């Protein structure tokens, strides 16, 4: 391992930065080392027995906003992600800039210094703490002369390792292809549409005659075809999931979804409540496939509990899109258990990151109960600070079972009365509402009269309100 960053500062000016960047000169010129990132894995069995050698990586980040502590936490999280993917982290560096360099992510001078660090440490990969454009990836690789991976591809790689079900594997494959499609390398668009043979004809003009499709265009076409196939398969799987969800609705079983930051202890909470026996591992993204279990409140009221994929800061949009069918379990929930790691350095930041994803899924209106986990190892002052910030919360420890009686009572109080009996007439112009009654409710009696469709049924409460507003 090299010496800590504090004993080794870089003096070279980064000429790619303009003088009006608004940052102090010392900050702009520093490629600062981040202490404590080395992982020094000794046994490859620590990383899921993967039959490949451990890659030796250097991490690189650009600090554009927030505090230095937040920037360092982001880099430490990147180190955990790299370790989860099976890499040995040798070093990490951060450059202070207002925006990443459009050409090489780091400034051009700092990219050269990063190359020198890679050579000195014997690294074979650079992982950047952000999503790089195709040109940034290519140009930074040309400078450092080793493989460059960004945060998005790293997370996709971890998901690919952990996916177990057919649906999970299809979702990850789709996300990877969405990421790769614009990053295929070749001669560029101008040479990728040659007509080939006599196809250009005499009227085709200069540049239209050639050997036909280039390899890059063939690859693009193959990837697009595979993506279309995967989307079709996922659509079929989504139909099955929707049917199961509708059946639970008709049975008037409330749904509770567990959401939260990765490695916050969601699966441990599920296991403690239901005895599900779901894999629990001290690793990021250990759970990708939703697990649904049925259990009861202390008063005997049944509800389903669903464990979902963990979230993370800057979760790649490709993953949110690809896992949308799984995340529908959150959208269909009547209550969200938002599990937070109470022992984390900045649990408030985790809560904000999770809520950002939940808002992207349009589920911000669903009732939320904060579950502060790992109370047995968390600082009491930190727990008290969280409770002041999030008063509607329960403190638990899934490892030792602390606080779960209080959690179950809180769930019971927050669960809505799902089904409501209605007896009314729906106008014939609102046949869509009658269809929703059949789909989501339990029809007791249905008759067609002059004014409209007479409906007597038990339906979800929100649908009952819609029917009341549309009644004749």
Buried (B, 14 or more C-beta within 10 A) or exposed (E): EBEEBEEEEBEEEBEBBEEEBEBEEEBBBBBBBBBEBBBEBEEBEBBEEEEEEBBBBBBBBBBBEEEEEBBBBBBBBBBBBBBBBBBBBBBBBBBBBBEBBEBBBBBBBBBBBBBEBBEEBEBBBBBBBBBBBEEBBBBBBEBBEBBBBBBBBBBBBBBBBBBEEEBBBBBBBBBBBBBBEEBBEBEEEEEBBBBEEEEBEEEBEEEBBBEEBBEBBEBBEEBEEEBEEBEEBBEEBBEEBBEEBBEBBBEBBBBBBBBBBBBBBBBBBBBBBBEBEBBBBEBBBBBBBBBBBEBEBEEEBBBBBBBBBBBBBBBBBBBBEBBBBBBBBBBBBBBBBBBBBBBBBEBBBBBEBBBBBBEEBEBEEBEBBBBBBBBBEBEEEBBEEBBEEBEEBBBBBBBEEBBBEEBBBBBBEBBEEBBBEBEBBBBEEBEEBBEBBEBBBBBEEBEEEEEBBBBBBBBBEEBBEBBEEBBB
